[in-house]
Amino acid sequence: MKRVLWLLKAYLFIITVTKAVVIGIAYFIGAVLVVIAAPFIFIYYLVSWFIDIRRIGWKLAWNKWWNQKKYERWEGLKKAKERRIDKELHGWPEDPVERAKCPRLALKHDNMFECNAYIEGSAHSLIYVANEQCRELEELFEHHIEELNQWAAPMGFKMVYIPSVYKALKDEEVQKYRNPSAKSMPKADLSFGNDYMFRFLVHPEDRERMRHGLYFCQANDTRTDHYVDTYICHYYELLPPSERNLDEQLETIRRRLYDEVYWLMPYFDCTVQDFAGDEAEDYADDHFNSQVWREDVNDLLEEIRERVKILRQRGVAAHILEELIRPEVKLSRLVITKDFRLLLPDYHDMEIKMEPLVKAVYLLFLNHPDGIRFKELPDYRDELTEIYLKLKPNGLTDRARKSIEDVTNPLLNSINEKCARIRGAFVGQFDNHLAKYYYIDGQRSEPKKIALERSLVAWEQRP
């Protein structure tokens, strides 16, 4: 029995040693092969990488080898682009039959349509469109637009009837407001009908589904399925009041708008924090009414606001029709005379009038092309005082000294009031697409500045 056990152990030992030797030899041979093949493998991958760098650029080549997820995403985008219509190269087909072959987007609602253009500022406009004449609805929009605006205003919309808007744009005073540099007012002989917005449809045949109704384009509702921004417009059918009660139709449209428009969707779980007693360090900066993203005239003086309302047809008038009939932006030189009058010689020697302290603030910012942060206003108090004394050489009254202290105090709103008056002085004379280069503006926490190139500013006497 002992001999059998000994033979079994010897057998197992021989098997183990033999296996270890074989594995060792295999590893040795493998290592030799790797050492021999490694340079060739390295050269292969290096050449492949250089080829990829030449083909797709070093960033994508790097991602291909070291960040596969990013590279796969790029590959997916590339394949998607190959299926898209490249508007930059080929443009949208002009022929309606060929245009109809363009791939359609899968849209959420049946009243949504694709547009190949978005006109800045039209997102808050409900525009009456019609594919056929309807005298009943045309008279409603022509003579009762104010009542319709009262319905639309609580939702942040303005009703627009294009023929009336265009008629107002032909007014000589309105054209002068929009183009102060013109020597003579151009005669606008273009015609715009209620089918004007249909020219922006990606699929022209879609207009057949729009007899008459309200149209608007949601600014942030875009797609890139065609390798070019595709905007989504909304259409709400409106029947003549003789066919269906107008109030019922407007209520139906209102409900649909609340369902489909992002800024009308209800907000839940809103909390209000009480900051009573807190003194914000950047109070003035936080309350500055910046015009960078979207123009707002709500903080202007009432008389300026009314003048602008009369002279400027906001919404579609200032943004859609002007795309065709507004001249190129021509900025006037700004001349500060010896007696500190503000003249625009290229706008028929137009003078911009301001109260002394408001003008002093304007000249202060004009002196600093890089702008001034509101929280640093106390550092400019002495300079502002010197400018004010040039405008009012009789000396400082206690009231004037207090006003200068207030306007350079970032914890008060005085500087914002002065900036609003400065902006009002310009937009009260000509349209914001020109005025924005002349008044003080800027984003929160950034320096506020006057955008006008200083090469266009001429001082007859420095303050």
Kinemage of the C-alpha trace (Angstrom):
@kinemage 1
@onewidth
@group {chain A} dominant
@subgroup {mainchain}
@vectorlist {calphas} color= white
{ca met a 1} P 0.000 0.000 0.000
{ca lys a 2} L 2.840 2.368 0.886
{ca arg a 3} L 4.531 1.652 -2.430
{ca val a 4} L 1.360 2.512 -4.352
{ca leu a 5} L 1.048 5.805 -2.520
{ca trp a 6} L 4.704 6.594 -3.167
{ca leu a 7} L 4.338 5.854 -6.899
{ca leu a 8} L 1.209 8.034 -7.053
{ca lys a 9} L 3.017 10.945 -5.407
{ca ala a 10} L 5.986 10.498 -7.745
{ca tyr a 11} L 3.650 10.519 -10.730
{ca leu a 12} L 1.920 13.673 -9.590
{ca phe a 13} L 5.272 15.361 -8.972
{ca ile a 14} L 6.546 14.458 -12.455
{ca ile a 15} L 3.276 15.763 -13.984
{ca thr a 16} L 3.524 19.067 -12.045
{ca val a 17} L 7.182 19.608 -12.934
{ca thr a 18} L 6.567 18.745 -16.592
{ca lys a 19} L 3.609 21.163 -16.709
{ca ala a 20} L 5.662 23.929 -15.125
{ca val a 21} L 8.512 23.353 -17.582
{ca val a 22} L 6.156 23.400 -20.559
{ca ile a 23} L 4.459 26.584 -19.339
{ca gly a 24} L 7.826 28.188 -18.666
{ca ile a 25} L 9.056 27.297 -22.142
{ca ala a 26} L 5.806 28.658 -23.639
{ca tyr a 27} L 6.135 31.936 -21.732
{ca phe a 28} L 9.771 32.180 -22.768
{ca ile a 29} L 8.945 31.603 -26.428
{ca gly a 30} L 6.074 34.099 -26.152
{ca ala a 31} L 8.325 36.689 -24.564
{ca val a 32} L 10.905 36.187 -27.301
{ca leu a 33} L 8.221 36.593 -29.944
{ca val a 34} L 6.859 39.732 -28.249
{ca val a 35} L 10.334 41.245 -28.036
{ca ile a 36} L 10.910 40.470 -31.691
{ca ala a 37} L 7.419 41.591 -32.825
{ca ala a 38} L 7.028 44.625 -30.511
{ca pro a 39} L 8.954 47.074 -32.711
{ca phe a 40} L 6.922 46.034 -35.732
{ca ile a 41} L 3.636 46.348 -33.788
{ca phe a 42} L 4.724 49.766 -32.466
{ca ile a 43} L 5.655 50.937 -35.958
{ca tyr a 44} L 2.291 49.674 -37.306
{ca tyr a 45} L 0.234 51.564 -34.711
{ca leu a 46} L 2.407 54.668 -35.010
{ca val a 47} L 1.960 54.739 -38.796
{ca ser a 48} L -1.785 54.139 -38.347
{ca trp a 49} L -1.967 57.043 -35.896
{ca phe a 50} L -0.135 59.391 -38.263
{ca ile a 51} L -2.506 58.371 -41.046
{ca asp a 52} L -5.479 59.150 -38.753
{ca ile a 53} L -3.963 62.516 -37.831
{ca arg a 54} L -3.648 63.387 -41.496
{ca arg a 55} L -7.174 62.129 -42.222
{ca ile a 56} L -9.202 63.438 -39.267
{ca gly a 57} L -6.887 65.733 -37.286
{ca trp a 58} L -4.808 65.118 -34.180
{ca lys a 59} L -7.648 65.710 -31.670
{ca leu a 60} L -9.941 63.109 -33.204
{ca ala a 61} L -6.991 60.747 -33.739
{ca trp a 62} L -6.152 61.075 -30.065
{ca asn a 63} L -9.774 60.346 -29.090
{ca lys a 64} L -9.849 57.343 -31.396
{ca trp a 65} L -7.006 55.733 -29.439
{ca trp a 66} L -7.554 57.084 -25.932
{ca asn a 67} L -11.201 58.214 -25.686
{ca gln a 68} L -13.309 55.828 -27.680
{ca lys a 69} L -16.661 57.271 -26.524
{ca lys a 70} L -15.874 60.725 -27.895
{ca tyr a 71} L -14.660 59.247 -31.151
{ca glu a 72} L -17.775 57.096 -31.557
{ca arg a 73} L -19.927 60.180 -30.958
{ca trp a 74} L -18.021 62.030 -33.682
{ca glu a 75} L -18.444 59.087 -36.048
{ca gly a 76} L -22.178 59.105 -35.355
{ca leu a 77} L -22.410 62.825 -36.083
{ca lys a 78} L -20.420 62.376 -39.280
{ca lys a 79} L -22.767 59.674 -40.545
{ca ala a 80} L -25.766 61.791 -39.590
{ca lys a 81} L -24.340 64.781 -41.470
{ca glu a 82} L -23.941 62.677 -44.578
{ca arg a 83} L -27.704 62.136 -44.519
{ca arg a 84} L -28.490 65.828 -44.057
{ca ile a 85} L -29.003 68.660 -46.497
{ca asp a 86} L -26.020 70.988 -46.436
{ca lys a 87} L -27.620 74.411 -46.887
{ca glu a 88} L -24.222 76.117 -46.824
{ca leu a 89} L -23.091 74.216 -49.914
{ca his a 90} L -26.255 73.550 -51.845
{ca gly a 91} L -28.999 75.705 -50.349
{ca trp a 92} L -32.574 74.580 -50.025
{ca pro a 93} L -34.056 73.377 -53.332
{ca glu a 94} L -36.069 76.161 -54.958
{ca asp a 95} L -38.311 73.846 -56.902
{ca pro a 96} L -41.367 72.914 -54.747
{ca val a 97} L -41.292 69.325 -55.999
{ca glu a 98} L -37.630 68.915 -55.054
{ca arg a 99} L -38.169 70.744 -51.765
{ca ala a 100} L -40.956 68.277 -50.938
{ca lys a 101} L -38.360 65.472 -51.119
{ca cys a 102} L -36.418 66.988 -48.203
{ca pro a 103} L -36.701 64.761 -45.136
{ca arg a 104} L -39.349 65.916 -42.688
{ca leu a 105} L -38.737 66.181 -38.976
{ca ala a 106} L -40.794 64.208 -36.492
{ca leu a 107} L -42.625 67.024 -34.698
{ca lys a 108} L -44.496 66.752 -31.431
{ca his a 109} L -47.756 68.455 -32.452
{ca asp a 110} L -49.706 68.526 -35.681
{ca asn a 111} L -49.752 72.333 -35.699
{ca met a 112} L -45.942 72.616 -35.886
{ca phe a 113} L -44.077 73.309 -39.112
{ca glu a 114} L -40.440 73.642 -40.160
{ca cys a 115} L -38.937 77.050 -41.003
{ca asn a 116} L -35.543 77.734 -42.550
{ca ala a 117} L -35.196 81.147 -40.899
{ca tyr a 118} L -35.939 82.804 -37.587
{ca ile a 119} L -36.370 86.559 -37.371
{ca glu a 120} L -34.874 87.909 -34.153
{ca gly a 121} L -37.536 89.406 -31.909
{ca ser a 122} L -40.556 87.674 -33.445
{ca ala a 123} L -40.820 84.996 -30.725
{ca his a 124} L -43.320 87.086 -28.736
{ca ser a 125} L -45.402 88.015 -31.786
{ca leu a 126} L -48.611 86.262 -32.772
{ca ile a 127} L -48.793 87.058 -36.473
{ca tyr a 128} L -51.980 86.780 -38.496
{ca val a 129} L -51.312 84.653 -41.582
{ca ala a 130} L -53.651 83.623 -44.332
{ca asn a 131} L -53.416 81.513 -47.449
{ca glu a 132} L -56.701 82.833 -48.755
{ca gln a 133} L -58.572 86.093 -48.445
{ca cys a 134} L -61.035 86.460 -45.578
{ca arg a 135} L -62.421 89.963 -45.389
{ca glu a 136} L -64.140 89.319 -42.060
{ca leu a 137} L -60.878 88.412 -40.287
{ca glu a 138} L -58.906 91.117 -42.102
{ca glu a 139} L -61.304 93.795 -40.854
{ca leu a 140} L -61.101 92.312 -37.354
{ca phe a 141} L -57.293 92.656 -37.260
{ca glu a 142} L -57.258 95.990 -39.039
{ca his a 143} L -59.802 97.739 -36.803
{ca his a 144} L -59.753 95.801 -33.509
{ca ile a 145} L -56.060 95.045 -33.031
{ca glu a 146} L -55.984 96.771 -29.604
{ca glu a 147} L -58.725 94.510 -28.229
{ca leu a 148} L -56.842 91.472 -29.530
{ca asn a 149} L -53.658 92.774 -27.911
{ca gln a 150} L -55.438 92.990 -24.562
{ca trp a 151} L -56.170 89.278 -24.873
{ca ala a 152} L -52.570 88.419 -25.878
{ca ala a 153} L -50.692 90.702 -23.443
{ca pro a 154} L -51.089 88.570 -20.254
{ca met a 155} L -49.274 85.741 -22.063
{ca gly a 156} L -46.434 88.019 -23.172
{ca phe a 157} L -47.552 88.225 -26.807
{ca lys a 158} L -48.307 91.050 -29.211
{ca met a 159} L -50.764 90.592 -32.069
{ca val a 160} L -49.388 91.597 -35.450
{ca tyr a 161} L -51.262 92.389 -38.643
{ca ile a 162} L -48.574 92.766 -41.305
{ca pro a 163} L -50.391 95.058 -43.789
{ca ser a 164} L -51.097 97.616 -41.012
{ca val a 165} L -47.539 97.393 -39.721
{ca tyr a 166} L -46.111 97.969 -43.168
{ca lys a 167} L -48.375 100.935 -43.709
{ca ala a 168} L -47.017 102.500 -40.500
{ca leu a 169} L -43.436 101.866 -41.589
{ca lys a 170} L -43.971 104.015 -44.678
{ca asp a 171} L -44.633 107.040 -42.459
{ca glu a 172} L -41.904 109.664 -43.025
{ca glu a 173} L -41.305 110.339 -39.339
{ca val a 174} L -41.017 106.625 -38.602
{ca gln a 175} L -38.483 106.196 -41.402
{ca lys a 176} L -36.502 109.152 -40.094
{ca tyr a 177} L -36.462 107.563 -36.653
{ca arg a 178} L -35.175 104.304 -38.117
{ca asn a 179} L -32.664 105.925 -40.472
{ca pro a 180} L -31.535 109.314 -39.123
{ca ser a 181} L -28.613 109.562 -41.562
{ca ala a 182} L -30.774 109.517 -44.711
{ca lys a 183} L -30.806 112.746 -46.716
{ca ser a 184} L -34.217 111.954 -48.127
{ca met a 185} L -36.741 109.392 -47.089
{ca pro a 186} L -36.856 106.355 -49.417
{ca lys a 187} L -40.179 105.521 -50.970
{ca ala a 188} L -41.142 102.082 -49.770
{ca asp a 189} L -43.058 100.518 -52.631
{ca leu a 190} L -42.766 96.896 -51.524
{ca ser a 191} L -45.935 95.091 -50.618
{ca phe a 192} L -46.397 92.653 -47.771
{ca gly a 193} L -49.476 90.491 -47.476
{ca asn a 194} L -50.742 88.054 -44.900
{ca asp a 195} L -48.882 85.238 -46.670
{ca tyr a 196} L -45.490 86.878 -45.990
{ca met a 197} L -44.417 84.392 -43.297
{ca phe a 198} L -44.961 81.427 -45.615
{ca arg a 199} L -41.739 82.254 -47.449
{ca phe a 200} L -39.825 80.833 -44.475
{ca leu a 201} L -41.432 77.387 -44.653
{ca val a 202} L -39.001 74.544 -45.384
{ca his a 203} L -41.804 72.683 -47.161
{ca pro a 204} L -43.790 75.261 -49.185
{ca glu a 205} L -46.674 72.844 -49.606
{ca asp a 206} L -47.370 73.228 -45.880
{ca arg a 207} L -49.000 76.572 -46.565
{ca glu a 208} L -51.971 74.698 -47.987
{ca arg a 209} L -52.722 73.577 -44.430
{ca met a 210} L -52.850 77.172 -43.191
{ca arg a 211} L -56.045 78.832 -44.406
{ca his a 212} L -56.006 81.649 -41.845
{ca gly a 213} L -54.806 81.777 -38.268
{ca leu a 214} L -52.061 82.846 -35.842
{ca tyr a 215} L -48.380 82.062 -36.363
{ca phe a 216} L -45.348 82.337 -34.126
{ca cys a 217} L -41.831 80.910 -33.999
{ca gln a 218} L -40.400 79.837 -30.647
{ca ala a 219} L -36.818 81.110 -30.500
{ca asn a 220} L -35.239 78.193 -28.646
{ca asp a 221} L -37.190 75.492 -30.488
{ca thr a 222} L -34.598 74.483 -33.086
{ca arg a 223} L -33.388 71.274 -34.678
{ca thr a 224} L -30.272 70.473 -36.702
{ca asp a 225} L -31.468 67.376 -38.532
{ca his a 226} L -30.799 68.981 -41.922
{ca tyr a 227} L -27.215 70.021 -41.031
{ca val a 228} L -28.564 73.534 -40.648
{ca asp a 229} L -30.693 75.183 -37.986
{ca thr a 230} L -34.315 74.331 -38.581
{ca tyr a 231} L -36.792 76.416 -36.595
{ca ile a 232} L -40.184 75.207 -35.484
{ca cys a 233} L -43.158 77.505 -36.040
{ca his a 234} L -46.590 77.042 -34.491
{ca tyr a 235} L -49.875 77.651 -36.270
{ca tyr a 236} L -53.312 78.058 -34.673
{ca glu a 237} L -56.310 78.084 -36.971
{ca leu a 238} L -58.703 81.005 -36.643
{ca leu a 239} L -62.084 80.839 -38.353
{ca pro a 240} L -64.268 83.860 -39.200
{ca pro a 241} L -66.492 84.872 -36.245
{ca ser a 242} L -69.532 84.136 -38.393
{ca glu a 243} L -68.491 80.464 -38.547
{ca arg a 244} L -67.424 80.017 -34.935
{ca asn a 245} L -67.589 82.170 -31.813
{ca leu a 246} L -64.393 84.254 -31.566
{ca asp a 247} L -64.131 84.079 -27.749
{ca glu a 248} L -64.308 80.273 -27.851
{ca gln a 249} L -61.583 80.142 -30.504
{ca leu a 250} L -59.280 82.457 -28.549
{ca glu a 251} L -59.787 80.383 -25.399
{ca thr a 252} L -58.856 77.214 -27.316
{ca ile a 253} L -55.745 78.922 -28.700
{ca arg a 254} L -54.818 80.176 -25.220
{ca arg a 255} L -54.978 76.643 -23.780
{ca arg a 256} L -52.833 75.271 -26.598
{ca leu a 257} L -50.280 78.027 -26.110
{ca tyr a 258} L -49.999 77.167 -22.414
{ca asp a 259} L -49.404 73.527 -23.370
{ca glu a 260} L -46.819 74.193 -26.066
{ca val a 261} L -44.869 77.369 -25.186
{ca tyr a 262} L -42.026 76.900 -22.719
{ca trp a 263} L -42.288 80.285 -20.954
{ca leu a 264} L -46.024 79.819 -20.353
{ca met a 265} L -45.668 76.456 -18.641
{ca pro a 266} L -46.567 76.660 -14.926
{ca tyr a 267} L -43.828 76.644 -12.312
{ca phe a 268} L -44.176 74.461 -9.227
{ca asp a 269} L -42.425 74.342 -5.859
{ca cys a 270} L -41.426 77.987 -6.083
{ca thr a 271} L -40.099 79.412 -2.823
{ca val a 272} L -39.719 83.028 -1.832
{ca gln a 273} L -36.818 84.059 0.353
{ca asp a 274} L -37.000 87.084 2.607
{ca phe a 275} L -33.972 89.305 2.219
{ca ala a 276} L -35.369 92.168 4.310
{ca gly a 277} L -32.589 93.973 6.097
{ca asp a 278} L -29.845 92.563 3.886
{ca glu a 279} L -27.709 95.088 2.050
{ca ala a 280} L -26.478 93.670 -1.259
{ca glu a 281} L -22.975 94.725 -2.156
{ca asp a 282} L -23.826 94.860 -5.853
{ca tyr a 283} L -27.336 96.249 -5.540
{ca ala a 284} L -26.987 98.644 -8.490
{ca asp a 285} L -25.341 95.993 -10.664
{ca asp a 286} L -28.015 93.405 -9.824
{ca his a 287} L -30.780 95.864 -10.769
{ca phe a 288} L -29.173 97.169 -13.964
{ca asn a 289} L -31.577 96.731 -16.880
{ca ser a 290} L -29.172 95.291 -19.436
{ca gln a 291} L -30.139 95.506 -23.103
{ca val a 292} L -27.512 92.990 -24.236
{ca trp a 293} L -29.843 90.064 -24.798
{ca arg a 294} L -33.150 91.779 -25.401
{ca glu a 295} L -34.163 95.405 -25.611
{ca asp a 296} L -36.465 96.681 -22.870
{ca val a 297} L -37.858 100.206 -22.566
{ca asn a 298} L -39.941 99.664 -19.434
{ca asp a 299} L -37.604 101.709 -17.224
{ca leu a 300} L -37.548 104.739 -19.521
{ca leu a 301} L -39.418 107.940 -18.728
{ca glu a 302} L -43.086 107.814 -19.652
{ca glu a 303} L -42.824 110.477 -22.372
{ca ile a 304} L -39.887 108.661 -23.990
{ca arg a 305} L -41.698 105.340 -23.759
{ca glu a 306} L -44.762 106.807 -25.481
{ca arg a 307} L -42.693 108.424 -28.220
{ca val a 308} L -40.890 105.162 -28.912
{ca lys a 309} L -44.217 103.312 -28.943
{ca ile a 310} L -45.585 105.706 -31.553
{ca leu a 311} L -42.486 105.879 -33.755
{ca arg a 312} L -41.438 102.269 -33.592
{ca gln a 313} L -43.651 99.381 -34.585
{ca arg a 314} L -42.135 96.859 -32.214
{ca gly a 315} L -42.055 93.078 -32.680
{ca val a 316} L -42.483 92.099 -36.304
{ca ala a 317} L -42.208 95.665 -37.558
{ca ala a 318} L -38.783 96.270 -36.116
{ca his a 319} L -37.437 92.854 -36.970
{ca ile a 320} L -39.198 91.144 -39.849
{ca leu a 321} L -40.100 93.838 -42.364
{ca glu a 322} L -36.972 95.833 -41.607
{ca glu a 323} L -34.883 92.891 -42.806
{ca leu a 324} L -35.839 94.014 -46.300
{ca ile a 325} L -36.294 97.766 -46.081
{ca arg a 326} L -33.974 98.873 -43.271
{ca pro a 327} L -30.714 100.381 -44.557
{ca glu a 328} L -27.293 99.284 -43.363
{ca val a 329} L -26.204 100.459 -39.941
{ca lys a 330} L -24.484 103.801 -40.388
{ca leu a 331} L -23.112 105.275 -37.189
{ca ser a 332} L -22.607 108.982 -36.810
{ca arg a 333} L -19.603 110.632 -35.278
{ca leu a 334} L -20.192 111.932 -31.757
{ca val a 335} L -18.839 115.443 -31.196
{ca ile a 336} L -18.527 116.929 -27.709
{ca thr a 337} L -18.322 120.689 -28.201
{ca lys a 338} L -16.438 123.219 -26.072
{ca asp a 339} L -19.614 123.919 -24.129
{ca phe a 340} L -20.187 120.133 -23.795
{ca arg a 341} L -23.095 119.746 -26.170
{ca leu a 342} L -23.485 116.248 -27.645
{ca leu a 343} L -23.818 116.476 -31.427
{ca leu a 344} L -24.241 113.780 -34.093
{ca pro a 345} L -23.112 115.566 -37.288
{ca asp a 346} L -23.896 112.611 -39.583
{ca tyr a 347} L -27.481 112.556 -38.320
{ca his a 348} L -28.196 116.087 -39.571
{ca asp a 349} L -26.374 117.688 -36.592
{ca met a 350} L -28.777 116.085 -34.144
{ca glu a 351} L -28.211 117.185 -30.550
{ca ile a 352} L -28.684 114.747 -27.683
{ca lys a 353} L -29.864 116.675 -24.645
{ca met a 354} L -29.357 115.559 -21.047
{ca glu a 355} L -29.544 117.078 -17.602
{ca pro a 356} L -26.128 118.142 -16.198
{ca leu a 357} L -25.600 115.202 -13.811
{ca val a 358} L -26.849 112.688 -16.387
{ca lys a 359} L -24.497 114.183 -18.976
{ca ala a 360} L -21.626 114.109 -16.470
{ca val a 361} L -22.201 110.379 -15.934
{ca tyr a 362} L -22.252 109.870 -19.705
{ca leu a 363} L -18.985 111.775 -20.198
{ca leu a 364} L -17.414 109.782 -17.359
{ca phe a 365} L -18.159 106.484 -19.114
{ca leu a 366} L -17.138 107.987 -22.461
{ca asn a 367} L -13.754 108.719 -20.868
{ca his a 368} L -13.285 105.023 -20.035
{ca pro a 369} L -13.564 102.833 -23.174
{ca asp a 370} L -12.956 99.657 -21.157
{ca gly a 371} L -15.944 100.401 -18.968
{ca ile a 372} L -16.547 100.799 -15.249
{ca arg a 373} L -17.771 98.181 -12.790
{ca phe a 374} L -20.582 99.526 -10.645
{ca lys a 375} L -18.967 98.240 -7.466
{ca glu a 376} L -15.944 100.439 -8.279
{ca leu a 377} L -18.005 103.617 -8.737
{ca pro a 378} L -16.775 105.222 -5.469
{ca asp a 379} L -13.275 105.302 -7.009
{ca tyr a 380} L -14.613 107.606 -9.752
{ca arg a 381} L -16.459 110.055 -7.480
{ca asp a 382} L -13.766 112.750 -7.709
{ca glu a 383} L -13.544 112.443 -11.498
{ca leu a 384} L -17.327 112.705 -11.823
{ca thr a 385} L -17.299 115.777 -9.576
{ca glu a 386} L -14.676 117.464 -11.782
{ca ile a 387} L -16.743 116.749 -14.906
{ca tyr a 388} L -19.883 118.080 -13.255
{ca leu a 389} L -18.081 121.306 -12.254
{ca lys a 390} L -17.113 121.839 -15.921
{ca leu a 391} L -20.808 121.583 -16.817
{ca lys a 392} L -21.948 123.715 -13.843
{ca pro a 393} L -19.016 126.057 -13.106
{ca asn a 394} L -20.926 127.981 -10.425
{ca gly a 395} L -19.885 125.434 -7.827
{ca leu a 396} L -21.413 122.509 -5.988
{ca thr a 397} L -24.576 122.903 -3.989
{ca asp a 398} L -25.308 120.537 -1.123
{ca arg a 399} L -28.008 118.946 -3.248
{ca ala a 400} L -25.611 118.395 -6.179
{ca arg a 401} L -22.937 116.947 -3.862
{ca lys a 402} L -25.502 114.526 -2.402
{ca ser a 403} L -26.627 113.509 -5.925
{ca ile a 404} L -23.024 112.761 -6.946
{ca glu a 405} L -22.537 110.666 -3.811
{ca asp a 406} L -25.751 108.752 -4.563
{ca val a 407} L -24.897 108.076 -8.194
{ca thr a 408} L -21.485 106.663 -7.225
{ca asn a 409} L -22.919 104.497 -4.445
{ca pro a 410} L -23.298 100.886 -5.713
{ca leu a 411} L -25.773 100.194 -2.893
{ca leu a 412} L -28.300 102.635 -4.398
{ca asn a 413} L -30.279 102.624 -7.639
{ca ser a 414} L -29.304 106.144 -8.685
{ca ile a 415} L -26.766 105.014 -11.305
{ca asn a 416} L -29.419 102.831 -12.955
{ca glu a 417} L -31.800 105.780 -13.160
{ca lys a 418} L -29.107 107.872 -14.855
{ca cys a 419} L -28.291 105.061 -17.318
{ca ala a 420} L -31.988 104.724 -18.157
{ca arg a 421} L -32.191 108.478 -18.842
{ca ile a 422} L -29.087 108.281 -21.048
{ca arg a 423} L -30.584 105.403 -23.022
{ca gly a 424} L -33.865 107.277 -23.294
{ca ala a 425} L -32.078 110.342 -24.673
{ca phe a 426} L -30.830 108.267 -27.602
{ca val a 427} L -33.724 105.859 -28.301
{ca gly a 428} L -36.054 108.834 -28.108
{ca gln a 429} L -34.297 110.196 -31.206
{ca phe a 430} L -33.515 107.081 -33.275
{ca asp a 431} L -34.060 103.338 -33.211
{ca asn a 432} L -32.279 101.002 -30.836
{ca his a 433} L -30.425 99.168 -33.626
{ca leu a 434} L -28.332 102.379 -33.842
{ca ala a 435} L -28.806 103.786 -30.338
{ca lys a 436} L -27.302 100.700 -28.652
{ca tyr a 437} L -23.834 101.825 -29.806
{ca tyr a 438} L -24.171 105.142 -27.935
{ca tyr a 439} L -25.634 104.414 -24.501
{ca ile a 440} L -24.179 102.641 -21.454
{ca asp a 441} L -24.766 98.901 -21.371
{ca gly a 442} L -23.249 95.656 -20.171
{ca gln a 443} L -23.977 92.369 -18.483
{ca arg a 444} L -24.231 91.663 -14.790
{ca ser a 445} L -20.908 91.572 -12.888
{ca glu a 446} L -19.093 92.956 -15.943
{ca pro a 447} L -17.926 96.516 -16.682
{ca lys a 448} L -20.641 98.746 -18.142
{ca lys a 449} L -19.420 100.627 -21.189
{ca ile a 450} L -20.347 102.623 -24.285
{ca ala a 451} L -19.835 100.458 -27.365
{ca leu a 452} L -19.142 103.296 -29.824
{ca glu a 453} L -15.663 103.112 -31.334
{ca arg a 454} L -13.656 105.965 -29.866
{ca ser a 455} L -12.369 106.798 -33.348
{ca leu a 456} L -15.894 108.171 -33.933
{ca val a 457} L -15.704 110.390 -30.843
{ca ala a 458} L -14.325 113.929 -31.221
{ca trp a 459} L -13.685 116.189 -28.224
{ca glu a 460} L -13.415 119.919 -28.794
{ca gln a 461} L -12.491 120.169 -25.133
{ca arg a 462} L -11.817 117.410 -22.631
{ca pro a 463} L -13.674 117.736 -19.312
